[in-house]
């Protein structure tokens, strides 16, 4: 049974009259997506049967101004809910209602209950097309396989409406500019309608009655899409593009007058402008409405989307004007582009708690000054450049414990720049990216590092364009990024304190060295949203040293050679006042390079560089452990109180959260969550002063149960809409450090022995 209940203490009700105190909707039977159906039925209730509940800190709840009860509102709600069930394909829904009135302290509280039995869902039997116009019929049949209506699937009015939208898109992509939804309709069969025909033969009626009995057991329906009689003959004519006029620097304050502004013609397009801020060939290359060609709606939307995604214009408008002075129907296009401000400067001051410092043994407080300059139209071709600078310090036991400074410059070209021509017509928003970045870090008493990074890559979206989609179901649209040239160099100046740590921790000898990475990176992200569910998938692979590793000087020097793969999957199930969130992450680094140790000997590299390694713990990972304090594996090489950071070349992690609302205080949403984190990192470790590996630190499938760490806890969250502050408290339910003691379960669990985490935003 599923139900929605509204209750608690009433306030400001009308004395002496019964009022709505509680409304319950109870759905009977095995119904798919019952919570979602329950929510939709709740929305069909008449407003007078809905109550407004105000919660105070989740303890005291009040019903504000409950409506006066009227039985007419029950009948109206039942009609609305029945209509909804019919639209969802339920053949014979049954809705029963009951109510009773309780008297409590001179209050006449009305309890209302709807018992809903949806019955069996109506399923599609056959889908057909019968258009009067032969060309429309041919187009419909040619793309019939792309229909979202499939035999045996549930019938809903929304699916039928989506199919009509898809057909109109097909027609408009073939020149039928004026066709709209009023010109086509869906005809469905019904045995019941035939039974009431007075001219029906008695024997035929017996057959139909038998057919009706079978339909009650397994109800099916046939759908045929047809065309209304034509009242306006121009609706069935194909239109062609006439003149195309582009206004690249349009203004809302004035109308363009060709006599007062400059005019130019290029590639068949006419440009009317009053400044030289945009190059005309660049503009012409982004217009897809070709003079003299057949009108195709896809090209209309692509032109709008192209200029919108470039970012140099705040608004894009395309006006299609019919012209009848031609031998064929013609559309003249006027493209008005309203420029956005060319540059934008943003300066911000930030304060943060450190979650990324490499050798932090305590919690640091950081202060940073950030500057960002955006140019939306560099080189007069909507090329975007971003120059950003940052200066920050972190305060610790030594007052200024870390000093950081960085300068970065990014250029985003709105096209592919390659030695040879690549066809990008099927791609969405193709870009070429050039990144330059330099940074300096001074970690007091430990090290100073200088780094430089340069990369050249490409970004694009692959998938059916929004204007092409059939709106039936959601398709996974993929965003790709390929960086064929990525150069990173880090120069580390060590102090005696860091060298002392290296003598105690063998992996540190290789982690904090000069690092050179010459890699290629390929990443992909995609997602799909359907009803109340959202899924997001991300994958990335990076290969360093594969192409230049054969150079001995680099191979035995600071060049890191590895292949690193990682992937992440997130899934969300959203309800009105709560949601489920799931996350799975896996990463692995195959290290195969060579380097020189402190004695000049050539040795194999075993782990990823520290700035590429996997870590666990902190407010965005395994929250029962401090940042970089979990693992590797179930080894006891690092005591729990050592304060030494751990790095891995492999990571597995699974996270689950149940998020729910509590109350609203002064306009701030106060929410909470219950969560479970499970995972660990693994690496190649050696016992101090030896070449003997620590077996518990390396991944082995037979040890997975022992190596997995499990943490659980609760969270208090303050949602300010534009950002969220998160306070997490977690316990180590299973600690692999104590795997030899009851497999690490519930070791030293005490009320105050948890881990506090402060985070900004959701953890995933």
C-alpha positions in Angstrom: 0.0 0.0 0.0 1.2 3.5 -0.8 -0.3 6.6 0.7 0.1 10.4 1.1 -0.9 11.8 4.5 -1.5 15.4 5.5 -1.9 16.1 9.2 -1.0 17.9 12.5 -2.2 20.9 14.4 -4.7 23.2 12.6 -4.4 27.0 12.9 -6.9 29.8 11.8 -9.8 27.5 10.9 -13.4 28.6 10.6 -15.2 27.9 13.9 -18.2 25.6 13.9 -17.5 24.3 10.4 -15.8 21.0 9.4 -12.4 21.5 7.7 -10.0 19.3 5.8 -7.6 17.8 8.3 -6.2 14.8 6.5 -6.2 13.5 2.9 -5.0 10.0 2.0 -4.6 8.4 -1.4 -4.3 4.6 -1.3 -3.2 2.8 -4.5 -4.2 -0.9 -4.6 -2.6 -3.6 -6.7 0.8 -4.1 -8.2 1.3 -0.8 -10.1 4.6 0.1 -11.7 6.3 3.3 -10.5 3.7 3.6 -7.7 5.4 6.5 -5.9 5.4 8.5 -9.1 1.8 7.7 -9.8 0.9 8.6 -6.2 2.5 12.0 -6.6 0.6 12.7 -9.9 -2.7 11.7 -8.3 -2.0 14.1 -5.4 -1.6 16.9 -7.9 -5.1 16.1 -9.3 -6.8 16.8 -6.0 -9.0 19.9 -5.9 -7.2 22.8 -4.1 -9.9 22.7 -1.4 -8.7 19.2 -0.4 -5.1 20.2 -0.2 -3.7 21.5 3.1 -0.6 23.7 3.7 1.7 22.3 6.4 4.4 24.5 8.0 7.1 22.6 9.9 9.2 24.1 12.7 12.6 22.3 13.1 10.9 19.0 12.2 9.1 18.8 15.6 6.0 21.0 15.6 3.9 21.0 12.4 0.9 23.3 11.8 -1.9 23.3 9.2 -2.4 27.0 8.2 -5.9 28.0 7.3 -7.4 24.6 6.5 -10.1 24.8 3.8 -13.8 24.2 4.7 -14.9 20.7 3.7 -17.3 20.4 0.8 -18.4 17.0 -0.7 -18.5 18.6 -4.2 -14.7 18.9 -4.0 -14.4 15.1 -3.6 -16.4 14.5 -6.7 -14.4 17.0 -8.6 -11.1 15.4 -7.5 -12.3 11.9 -8.5 -13.1 13.2 -12.0 -9.6 14.7 -12.3 -7.9 11.6 -11.0 -9.9 9.4 -13.4 -8.9 11.6 -16.3 -5.3 11.2 -15.3 -5.5 7.4 -15.1 -7.2 7.3 -18.6 -4.4 9.4 -20.0 -1.9 7.0 -18.6 -3.6 4.1 -20.3 -5.5 2.4 -17.4 -8.5 0.7 -19.0 -11.1 0.6 -16.2 -9.8 2.5 -13.1 -12.0 2.5 -10.0 -11.8 5.2 -7.4 -13.8 4.9 -4.2 -13.9 7.7 -1.6 -14.8 7.8 2.1 -14.7 10.4 4.8 -15.5 10.8 8.5 -15.5 13.8 10.8 -13.9 13.7 14.3 -14.6 16.3 17.0 -11.5 17.4 18.9 -11.6 20.4 21.2 -14.6 21.9 19.2 -12.8 21.2 16.0 -14.6 19.3 13.2 -11.7 17.5 11.6 -12.5 15.8 8.3 -10.5 12.7 7.2 -10.8 11.9 3.5 -9.5 8.7 1.9 -9.4 7.8 -1.8 -8.9 4.2 -2.6 -7.6 3.9 -6.2 -7.6 0.6 -8.1 -6.1 1.5 -11.5 -6.8 -1.8 -13.1 -4.8 -3.2 -16.1 -2.9 -0.9 -18.3 -3.9 -0.5 -21.9 -1.2 -1.7 -24.3 -0.5 -0.9 -27.9 -1.4 -3.5 -30.5 -0.7 -1.8 -33.8 0.5 1.7 -35.0 -0.4 2.9 -38.4 -0.3 6.0 -40.7 -3.0 7.0 -43.1 -2.3 10.6 -44.4 -4.3 12.0 -47.3 -1.2 13.6 -48.9 1.0 10.9 -50.6 4.2 12.8 -49.8 3.3 13.1 -46.1 2.5 9.4 -46.1 5.8 8.5 -47.7 7.8 10.6 -45.2 5.9 9.1 -42.2 6.5 5.5 -43.4 10.2 6.2 -44.2 11.0 7.1 -40.6 8.5 4.8 -38.9 11.3 2.9 -37.2 12.1 6.0 -35.2 8.7 6.1 -33.6 8.5 5.9 -29.8 5.3 3.9 -30.0 6.1 0.2 -29.8 3.8 -2.8 -29.9 2.9 -4.3 -26.4 4.2 -1.1 -24.6 1.8 0.8 -22.4 -0.5 3.3 -24.2 -0.5 6.9 -22.8 -1.8 10.2 -24.3 1.7 11.7 -23.7 3.3 9.1 -26.0 0.7 9.8 -28.7 1.4 13.5 -28.4 5.1 12.9 -28.6 4.6 10.9 -31.8 2.7 13.7 -33.3 5.5 16.1 -32.4 8.0 13.7 -34.0 5.9 13.5 -37.2 5.7 17.3 -37.5 9.5 17.6 -37.0 9.9 15.1 -39.9 7.6 17.1 -42.1 9.1 20.5 -41.2 12.6 19.1 -42.0 11.3 18.4 -45.5 10.0 21.9 -46.4 6.5 21.9 -44.8 7.0 25.1 -42.9 3.3 25.8 -42.1 2.1 22.4 -41.0 1.2 22.3 -37.3 -0.5 20.0 -34.8 -4.0 21.1 -35.8 -3.4 19.4 -39.2 -2.9 15.9 -37.9 -4.7 13.7 -35.3 -4.6 10.2 -33.8 -7.5 7.9 -34.2 -7.9 5.0 -31.7 -10.2 2.0 -32.0 -12.7 1.0 -29.4 -14.9 -2.1 -29.3 -17.3 -0.4 -26.9 -18.1 2.3 -29.5 -19.1 -0.4 -32.0 -21.4 -2.2 -29.6 -23.7 0.8 -29.3 -24.2 0.9 -33.1 -28.0 0.2 -33.6 -27.4 -1.2 -37.1 -25.0 -3.9 -35.8 -25.9 -7.5 -36.7 -26.7 -9.6 -33.5 -24.1 -12.2 -34.5 -21.5 -9.4 -34.9 -22.5 -8.1 -31.5 -21.8 -11.5 -30.0 -18.3 -11.5 -31.5 -17.6 -8.0 -30.2 -18.8 -8.9 -26.8 -16.3 -11.8 -26.8 -13.7 -9.4 -28.0 -14.6 -7.0 -25.2 -14.2 -9.8 -22.6 -10.7 -10.5 -23.9 -9.8 -6.9 -23.9 -10.8 -6.6 -20.2 -8.3 -9.4 -19.5 -5.5 -8.1 -21.7 -6.7 -4.6 -23.0 -5.0 -3.5 -26.2 -5.5 -0.5 -28.5 -4.7 0.4 -32.1 -3.5 3.9 -33.1 -3.6 5.4 -36.6 -2.3 8.9 -37.4 -4.3 10.8 -39.9 -4.6 14.1 -41.6 -7.5 16.6 -41.2 -9.1 17.9 -44.4 -7.1 20.8 -45.7 -8.6 24.3 -45.3 -5.5 26.3 -46.3 -3.7 24.8 -49.3 -0.5 26.7 -48.4 -0.1 24.3 -45.4 0.7 21.4 -47.8 3.3 23.4 -49.9 7.0 23.1 -49.5 8.8 26.3 -48.8 12.2 27.5 -50.0 14.7 29.9 -48.5 14.8 33.3 -50.3 17.0 36.1 -49.1 19.0 35.8 -45.8 19.9 39.1 -44.1 22.2 39.2 -41.1 22.4 42.0 -38.5 25.5 41.1 -36.5 25.4 44.0 -34.0 21.6 44.6 -33.7 20.3 47.0 -31.1 17.0 47.1 -29.2 17.1 50.9 -29.3 17.1 51.5 -33.1 15.9 49.9 -36.3 18.5 49.2 -39.0 18.3 51.4 -42.1 20.5 50.1 -45.0 21.0 53.8 -46.0 22.6 54.7 -42.7 24.6 51.5 -42.1 27.2 49.5 -43.9 26.0 46.8 -46.2 28.0 43.8 -47.6 27.2 40.6 -49.5 29.1 37.4 -48.9 28.3 33.8 -49.9 24.8 34.8 -50.9 24.1 36.5 -47.5 23.5 40.2 -46.9 25.1 41.8 -43.9 23.9 45.1 -42.5 26.1 46.4 -39.7 27.4 49.6 -38.0 30.7 48.3 -36.6 33.6 46.0 -37.5 33.5 44.0 -34.3 32.7 40.7 -36.2 34.4 39.3 -39.3 31.9 38.6 -42.0 33.4 35.3 -43.3 33.2 33.9 -39.7 29.5 34.9 -39.5 28.7 33.4 -42.9 30.2 30.1 -41.9 27.8 29.8 -39.0 24.6 30.4 -40.9 22.9 27.3 -42.2 19.9 28.8 -44.0 21.1 28.6 -47.6 19.3 30.9 -50.1 17.5 28.9 -52.7 17.5 25.7 -50.7 14.5 23.8 -49.2 13.4 25.0 -45.8 14.6 22.6 -43.2 13.7 23.2 -39.6 16.8 21.5 -38.4 19.0 24.1 -40.1 16.8 26.9 -38.7 17.4 25.7 -35.1 21.1 24.9 -35.8 21.7 28.5 -36.9 20.1 29.8 -33.7 22.0 27.3 -31.5 25.3 28.0 -33.2 25.3 31.7 -32.5 23.8 31.2 -29.0 26.6 28.7 -28.0 29.3 31.0 -29.2 28.7 33.3 -26.3 29.4 36.6 -28.0 25.7 37.5 -28.3 23.2 37.8 -25.5 20.2 37.1 -27.7 19.6 35.6 -31.1 16.5 36.0 -33.2 15.5 34.6 -36.6 12.4 36.0 -38.3 10.9 34.1 -41.2 8.9 36.3 -43.6 6.6 34.7 -46.3 7.0 36.1 -49.8 4.4 35.4 -52.6 6.1 37.1 -55.5 7.9 34.0 -56.6 6.9 30.9 -58.6 7.2 28.9 -55.5 6.5 29.5 -51.7 9.5 31.5 -50.3 10.7 32.5 -46.9 13.0 35.4 -46.4 15.1 35.1 -43.2 16.2 38.0 -41.0 18.9 37.0 -38.4 19.3 39.6 -35.7 22.3 39.1 -33.3 22.4 41.2 -30.1 26.0 41.4 -28.8 26.8 40.7 -25.2 29.4 42.9 -23.4 32.8 42.0 -24.8 34.7 41.7 -21.5 33.9 40.8 -18.0 36.2 41.2 -15.0 35.4 39.3 -11.8 37.4 39.6 -8.5 36.6 37.6 -5.5 37.9 36.9 -2.0 37.5 33.4 -0.6 38.0 31.6 2.7 38.2 27.9 2.8 39.2 24.8 4.8 42.0 22.9 3.2 41.0 19.6 1.5 43.8 19.2 -1.0 47.2 20.0 0.6 49.6 17.2 0.2 51.3 17.0 3.6 48.6 18.5 5.9 48.6 17.0 9.4 45.9 19.4 10.8 43.1 21.4 9.5 44.2 24.6 7.7 42.3 27.8 7.1 42.9 29.4 3.8 42.4 32.9 2.4 42.6 33.5 -1.4 42.2 36.4 -3.8 41.0 35.4 -7.3 40.8 37.5 -10.5 39.2 36.4 -13.7 39.0 38.3 -17.0 36.7 37.0 -19.8 36.9 38.2 -23.4 33.9 36.9 -25.4 35.0 38.1 -28.8 38.8 37.9 -29.2 40.1 38.4 -32.8 36.6 39.4 -33.9 35.5 35.7 -34.3 33.8 35.0 -31.0 36.9 33.3 -29.7 36.7 33.2 -25.9 39.8 33.8 -23.7 39.9 33.6 -20.0 42.8 34.9 -17.9 42.7 34.0 -14.2 45.1 34.6 -11.4 45.1 33.5 -7.8 47.1 34.3 -4.7 46.4 32.5 -1.4 47.8 31.6 1.9 46.9 28.9 4.4 47.2 29.5 8.1 48.4 26.7 10.4 50.5 26.1 13.5 53.3 28.2 11.9 51.0 31.1 11.1 51.5 31.2 7.3 51.9 27.5 6.6 51.4 27.5 2.8 51.7 30.2 0.2 50.2 29.6 -3.3 50.1 31.7 -6.5 48.9 30.7 -10.0 48.3 32.3 -13.4 46.3 30.6 -16.1 45.2 31.5 -19.6 42.7 29.6 -21.7 41.7 30.2 -25.4 38.6 28.5 -26.7 38.2 28.5 -30.5 34.6 27.8 -31.7 35.8 25.3 -34.3 38.3 22.5 -34.9 41.8 23.7 -35.8 43.6 20.7 -37.4 46.3 20.1 -40.1 43.6 18.5 -42.2 39.9 19.3 -42.6 37.5 17.4 -40.4 33.8 17.3 -41.1 31.9 18.6 -38.0 28.4 18.8 -39.4 27.2 16.0 -37.1 28.9 17.5 -34.0 27.4 20.0 -31.6 29.5 23.0 -30.4 32.9 21.8 -31.6 35.8 23.7 -29.9 39.6 23.8 -29.8 41.1 24.5 -26.4 44.5 25.9 -25.6 45.4 26.0 -21.9 48.5 27.5 -20.3 49.0 27.4 -16.5 51.8 28.1 -14.1 51.8 27.8 -10.3 54.1 28.2 -7.3 53.6 26.6 -3.9 55.7 27.2 -0.8 54.9 24.6 1.9 56.7 25.9 5.0 59.6 23.7 6.3 58.7 20.9 3.7 59.1 21.9 0.1 58.8 24.5 -2.6 57.3 23.5 -6.0 57.0 25.3 -9.3 54.9 23.8 -12.0 54.0 24.6 -15.6 51.2 23.1 -17.7 50.3 23.5 -21.4 47.7 21.6 -23.4 46.1 21.6 -26.8 42.8 19.7 -27.2 39.3 19.5 -28.7 35.9 19.4 -27.2 32.6 18.5 -28.8 29.1 17.1 -28.2 27.9 14.0 -30.0 24.3 13.1 -30.2 21.0 14.0 -31.8 20.3 17.7 -31.7 17.5 18.9 -29.6 15.4 20.0 -32.6 15.8 16.6 -34.2 14.9 14.5 -31.1 11.6 12.7 -31.2 10.8 13.6 -27.6 10.0 10.0 -26.9 12.4 8.8 -24.3 15.7 10.5 -23.6 18.9 9.7 -25.6 22.4 9.8 -24.1 24.1 12.8 -25.4 27.9 12.5 -25.1 30.3 15.3 -24.4 33.8 14.4 -25.5 37.2 16.0 -24.8 40.4 14.8 -26.4 43.8 16.4 -25.5 46.5 15.0 -27.8 49.2 17.2 -26.4 49.5 17.7 -22.6 52.7 18.8 -21.0 53.2 19.1 -17.3 56.4 19.8 -15.4 56.8 20.1 -11.6 60.1 21.1 -10.0 60.3 20.3 -6.3 62.9 21.8 -3.9 63.0 19.6 -0.8 63.8 20.5 2.8 65.5 18.4 5.5 62.1 17.8 7.1 60.8 16.2 3.9 63.9 14.1 3.4 63.4 12.8 7.0 59.9 11.7 6.1 61.3 10.0 3.0 63.5 7.8 5.1 60.4 6.7 7.1 58.1 6.3 4.1 59.6 4.6 1.1 56.8 5.7 -1.3 57.6 9.4 -0.6 61.0 9.0 -2.2 59.3 8.7 -5.5 56.3 10.9 -4.9 57.9 14.2 -4.2 60.4 14.4 -7.1 60.6 16.5 -10.2 57.9 15.3 -12.4 57.5 15.4 -16.2 54.3 14.3 -17.8 53.8 14.2 -21.6 50.4 12.7 -22.1 47.2 12.3 -24.1 43.8 12.5 -22.5 40.4 11.3 -23.7 37.3 11.9 -21.6 33.6 11.4 -22.0 30.6 12.4 -20.0 26.9 11.8 -20.6 23.6 11.7 -18.9 19.9 10.9 -19.2 16.9 12.2 -17.3 13.6 10.4 -17.4 10.7 11.3 -15.2 12.1 11.6 -11.7 15.4 9.8 -12.4 18.7 11.1 -13.5 21.8 9.1 -14.5 25.2 10.6 -15.2 28.3 8.7 -16.5 31.8 9.9 -16.8 35.0 8.1 -18.1 38.6 9.3 -18.6 41.8 7.8 -19.8 45.3 9.4 -19.7 48.5 7.9 -21.2 51.9 9.5 -20.3 55.2 8.6 -21.9 53.9 6.2 -24.5 55.2 8.3 -27.5 58.4 9.7 -26.1 59.3 7.1 -23.5 61.8 5.5 -26.0 64.1 8.4 -25.4 66.5 7.0 -22.8 67.2 10.4 -21.2 63.6 11.0 -20.5 62.8 7.4 -19.6 65.4 7.3 -16.9 64.9 10.9 -15.9 61.8 12.6 -14.6 59.3 11.4 -17.2 56.4 9.5 -15.7 55.1 6.6 -17.8 51.7 5.3 -17.0 48.2 4.7 -18.2 45.5 6.0 -15.9 41.8 5.1 -16.2 38.9 6.1 -14.1 35.1 6.1 -14.4 32.2 7.4 -12.4 28.5 6.6 -12.4 25.9 8.6 -10.5 22.1 7.9 -10.3 19.5 10.0 -8.6 15.8 9.2 -7.8 14.0 12.4 -6.8 10.7 12.7 -4.9 8.9 15.9 -3.7 10.5 15.9 -0.2 13.3 13.4 -0.4 15.7 11.7 -2.9 18.1 8.8 -3.2 21.6 9.4 -4.6 24.0 6.6 -5.6 27.6 6.9 -6.8 30.2 4.3 -8.0 33.8 5.2 -8.8 36.7 3.0 -10.1 40.2 4.0 -11.1 43.4 2.3 -11.9 46.9 3.4 -12.9 49.2 1.1 -14.8 52.8 2.3 -14.1 55.5 0.9 -16.2 58.3 3.5 -16.3 61.9 3.6 -14.9 63.7 6.2 -12.9 66.9 6.7 -10.9 66.9 6.3 -7.1 68.9 8.6 -4.7 72.0 6.4 -5.3 71.8 6.7 -9.1 70.5 3.2 -9.7 67.9 2.5 -12.4 64.7 1.2 -10.7 61.2 0.5 -11.8 58.5 3.1 -11.0 55.7 1.5 -8.8 53.2 4.3 -8.2 51.6 7.3 -9.9 53.1 10.8 -9.2 51.5 12.2 -6.1 49.6 14.9 -8.1 48.0 12.1 -10.3 47.5 9.5 -7.5 44.2 8.4 -6.0 43.3 9.4 -2.4 40.3 8.6 -0.1 38.8 10.4 2.8 37.6 13.9 3.4 34.2 15.6 2.8 33.9 14.4 -0.8 35.0 10.8 -0.4 35.1 8.3 2.5 33.7 10.7 5.1 34.5 8.6 8.1 38.2 9.2 7.5 40.1 12.5 7.3 41.4 13.6 3.9 44.1 11.1 2.5 44.0 9.0 5.7 42.5 5.8 4.3 44.5 2.8 3.0 46.3 1.5 1.3 44.4 -1.7 1.5 44.4 -3.3 4.9 48.0 -2.6 5.6 49.2 -1.4 9.0 52.2 0.3 7.5 50.7 3.7 8.6 49.4 3.8 12.1 45.9 5.4 12.5 47.4 8.4 14.4 50.5 8.9 12.2 49.0 11.8 10.3 50.8 10.6 7.1 49.1 11.1 3.7 48.4 7.9 1.7 48.3 7.7 -2.1 47.2 4.9 -4.4 47.3 3.7 -8.0 43.9 2.0 -7.7 40.6 3.0 -6.1 37.1 1.6 -5.7 34.3 3.5 -4.0 30.6 3.2 -3.6 28.4 5.8 -2.0 24.7 6.0 -1.1 22.7 8.8 0.4 19.0 9.2 1.4 18.4 13.0 1.4 15.3 14.5 2.9 13.9 17.9 3.9 13.5 19.0 7.5 12.2 22.5 7.6 12.7 26.1 6.5 14.2 28.8 8.8 14.2 32.4 7.7 14.0 31.4 4.1 17.0 28.9 4.4 16.2 25.3 3.7 17.4 22.9 6.3 17.9 19.4 5.0 19.5 16.2 6.2 20.8 12.9 4.9 21.7 9.4 5.9 24.7 8.0 4.1 27.0 5.0 3.7 30.4 5.1 2.0 32.4 2.0 1.0 35.8 1.7 -0.7 39.6 2.0 -0.4 42.8 2.7 -2.3 45.6 0.3 -3.1 49.3 0.9 -4.0 52.7 -0.8 -4.1 54.4 -0.3 -0.7 57.6 -1.5 0.8 58.6 -2.1 4.3 61.0 0.7 5.5 64.6 0.1 4.4 63.8 -3.0 2.4 62.7 -4.1 -1.1 60.0 -6.3 0.4 56.5 -5.5 -0.7 53.7 -5.0 1.8 51.1 -7.6 0.5 48.1 -6.0 2.3 48.7 -2.7 0.5 48.2 -4.2 -3.0 44.9 -5.1 -4.5 44.0 -8.7 -4.5 40.5 -10.0 -5.3 40.6 -12.6 -2.5 41.3 -9.8 0.0 38.7 -7.4 -1.2 36.3 -8.2 1.7 39.0 -7.5 4.3 40.3 -4.4 2.4 37.0 -2.6 2.0 36.3 0.2 4.4 32.8 1.1 5.3 31.6 4.4 6.9 28.1 5.6 7.8 26.7 8.7 9.3 24.3 11.6 9.1 24.4 15.1 7.7 22.9 18.5 8.4 22.7 20.8 5.4 21.8 24.5 4.9 20.6 25.2 1.4 20.9 28.9 0.4 19.8 28.1 -3.2 23.1 29.5 -4.7 25.3 27.3 -2.5 24.9 24.6 0.2 26.8 24.2 3.4 27.2 20.6 4.6 28.0 19.3 8.1 28.7 15.6 8.1 29.3 13.3 11.0 30.4 9.7 10.2 31.6 6.6 12.0 34.0 3.9 10.9 31.7 0.9 10.6 34.4 -1.3 9.1 38.0 -0.2 9.4 40.5 -2.3 7.3 43.4 -1.2 9.5 42.0 -3.6 12.1 41.1 -6.4 9.6 42.7 -9.0 11.9 40.2 -8.1 14.6 36.7 -9.3 13.6 37.6 -8.2 10.0 37.6 -4.6 11.3 33.9 -4.4 12.1 32.7 -1.9 14.8 36.2 -1.3 16.2 36.2 1.3 19.0 32.7 2.7 18.2 31.9 5.5 20.7 29.5 8.4 20.5 32.2 11.1 20.2 34.6 8.9 18.2 33.3 9.9 14.8 34.7 12.1 12.1 33.4 15.6 11.4 33.5 16.9 7.8 32.7 20.4 6.5 31.8 20.6 2.8 30.4 23.0 0.3 27.8 21.5 -2.0 26.7 17.9 -2.2 29.4 15.3 -2.0 28.3 13.8 -5.4 
